[in-house]
């Protein structure tokens, strides 16, 4: 029988914010804004409960042409967004954005790092100005006409389902592979950043396989397909390796695994081994 596994919708977290996931919302359309300093906020949008699978990805950073920023009305603005494709070639587009906070009276580009890479908002109700980094989370949530699907390169695939643990439990304790990715980006001084893509796979209506084994099967199938080496070393030969998991799959009569992996909205996933960039990946694994 075929075993059909769905990744479910993906949520993005910037690597530096993983320790704040306990503050994140648990409803699909909910927004939680965290005050980092007197004029700077970060935010989580969506349901951040029950994640058990994740991918560490690298992607372009974003800059803003400071002279292009223009208020459109009290809820939106436009700016020229500058980024790089996967080959390191610079691209740009005049992009319309919705504002995360209302009502706007003005907006300008500002610096969070060395470049103009953030927006500073002023408000018609007299509230204090606020700054938001123009990062992957901001762009995928608030850019409305970006004619480019942002490529996310999968560097590592992991899971956490044993003993009721979640992905945020695992990542919140510190993650060696994530630190390796960040150190590599820093050493090469590339115009790239790292983010975490979180998934909440559903349970199967089958008493002979546990939820932990479902998540492990999803992880193994994704690793076998994308082969994000050298950070992933296990499951590269799945399902031809002899493990407790492959024995369980054979025991329940699974002769094929079908996986549907969704990319976050406005993005596409790929790896060095699987360079085709897709917003949905359908993966078929034959179980011998």
N, C-alpha and C positions, 0 to 999 in steps of 0.2 A: 504494500500500500504506500502511496506517496504521503510524506509528512510535510505539511504546508506551514511555513513560519513567516509571520509578518513582523517587521521591525516596529511598525507604528510610526506616527509622526515624530520628527526629530526636533530637538530643542538645542539651542546654542548657548554655551557659557564661555566667556573669555577665561583663559587659564588662570589669570590673577584673581578671579572672582570665585573660584571653586569653594573656598572656605566660607562663603556667605550663603550657600545654597539652603541652609536651614531657615533663612529669612525669606526665601522665595515663595511666590504664591502657589496655590494648589488648585486653581481653576483656570480653564483654558484661555479665557479672555481677560484675566486679571493682570494688573500691572502693579508691581511693588518697586518703589523708588527708595534707594538707600542713600542717606546723606553721608558722604565720605568726608567732606570738609564744608566750610561755611558757604562756598560757592560752587561745589562740585558734587554731582550725584551719579550713581550708577543704578541700573534698573534691571529687573527681571520681568519678562512678559510671558504668561502662559502657565500651564500646569507642570510644576516641577516635583511632583510626588511619584514615587514608585519606579524610578529609573534603575534598571539592572544591567544594561549593556551600554557601551560607549565606544567612541572612536576619537583618537587624538589626531587632529588634522592641522596642516599648515596652509597658509593662504596669504594673499596680498594684504598689505596695510592700505590705509586710505589717507589722502591729503585733500585739502580744500583750497581752491583758489580764493584767497581772501577778498579779492576785488570783485568776485562774481556773486557774492551772497546778497540776496534781495528778498525782502519780506513781500509776500503775495497778499496775505490777509491775516486775520488773527489766529488762523489755525494752520497755515502752511507757508513755506518759503522755498526758494530755489538756490542752488549753488553748483558750481562746477566741481565735480568729484574727480579726483585724480587717483589712479590705481595702476597696477601692473597685471599683465596676463601671466600665464604659467611659464612663459619663456623669458620673463623679465622685461618685456616691452611695455613702455608707458602708454596708458590709454586715459581718456578723459571723456566726461559727458556732463552736460548741463542737466541737473537732476532736480526734480521736484520732491520735497519732503513734507510729510505731515509733522507737526510738532508734538512731542510727548507731553507737554504741559501747555495750558491755555489760561487766558487769552494773550496772544503775543502782541507786543507793541514794537519790538525790534529784534533783530538777530544779526550776529556778526561771527566771523571766524576767529578762533583764538588758538593758543598753543597749550597742549597738554604735555607734549614732549618737545622735540627740537623744531618740529614743523607745525604749520597750521593744520591741525588734525582734530579740531573740536569746534563745537558751536556754543556761543554764549547767548542766552535768551533773556530778553527783557519783557516785562508783562504789564498789560494795560491796567491791571487791578492793583498795581503798586507793590506786588510781591518782589522779594529780593531776586536779583539776577541769578541764573543757574547755568552751569557748564556741563555739557555732555560730550564725551569722546565720540568722534565719528568712526566707530569701529564696526566689526562685522555684525554684531548684534544690532546696533543702531541702523546700519544700512539695510539689513534684511527686514527689519520691522517697519521702517519709516520711509525709505525711498520708494517712490510710487511709479516711476517711469524708467527705471534703469534697464537699458537694452543690452544687458550682459548678465549671463548666468555665472556667478562667481565660482571658480573651480576650487574645491577643497581636496587637498592631497592627503589620503589616509596614510598615517605614519605608524599607527598602533591600534589594535582592536582588543578590548578587554571586557570583562563581565564581573559582576558581583551579585550572587544570588544565594550563596550558602549561608545558612543560619540566619536568614532574614535580612542579610546585609543588602544595601543598595549601592549603586555606583557612586553616589555622593559620599557615602561612608568610606568607600575605598579611596576615592580621590582626595577627600578632605584630610586624610592622614598623611598626605605627601605621596608623591608618585615618582619613582625613579625614572621611568621612561619619559614622563613629561618634562622632568628636569633636564634629561639628555637632549630632548628636542629644543628646549629653550636655550640651552648652552650652545648648541650648534648654530642656531639662528643668530645668537649674539656674537659668536666668534666670527661668523662670515659677514656680519653687518648687512644682512639682506633686508630688502624692503618687504619683509614678511612677518607674520605673527602666527601664534598657535592658539587654537581654540579646541573646546571639548564638545563633541556632539553626543547628546544623551538620547537613549531609546528606552522604551518600556514595552518589550514584547509581551504578547498575550499568552495566557495559558492554553493548553490543548485539552480537549474533551477526551482524555484517555487516562484511565487509572493506572496503566502500566508504565508511565513515564512521569517523573516528577517535574515541577516547574523549574527546579535547578538544572535538570538535565535538558529541558527545553532551551533554557538560556545558553547552556554550554554547547548545545547543538548549533544554535544560531551563531555563537562566537566562532566555533570550529569551521562552519561553512563559510563565514565571511573571511576568515584568515586563509582558508584554502583557496578562495577566489581571488582576493586582493594581494595576498602574499606580501604584507608590509614588513619585509625584512630590512635591517637586521633586528628590529625591536621585538617582533614576534618570532618565536622559534618553535613553539608548540603548535600542533594542529596543521602544520604546513602540508602534511601528507594525508590529512583526513579525507575520506573515511577508510583509507587503506592501512592505517596504523591500527595495531591491535591494542585497544584500550577498553576500560570499563564502559565508556560511552558507546563505542562501536558495538560492543557485545549487547548492550541494552537495545540499541536500534535494531539489530538483527533479531533479538528475542521478540520484539513487538511486531516483526514482519515489515519494517520500513525498508523498501527497496529503492526509494528515491526521496531526496530532500529538495523542496522547492522553497526558495527564500525571496521575499520581496523587500528590498531595502530602499527606504525613502530618504532623499536628501532634504535638508532644511530648505524652506521656501526661498527662491531666488538664488539657489546654489546648485552645483553639480558635484558629484563625488567621483574620484578616480584614485589610482595608485600608480606608482612607477611600473608595476607589473601589469596592471590593467589600465592603460592610458585613455580608454574611451570615457569621455565625461558625460554622465547621464544624471538626470534628476531622479530616476528610478532604475535600480538594478534588479533584474530577475536572474536568480542564480539557481542552477539545477545540478545537484550532486547525486550521482549514482552510488548506492550502497551495495558493495559486492556481497 
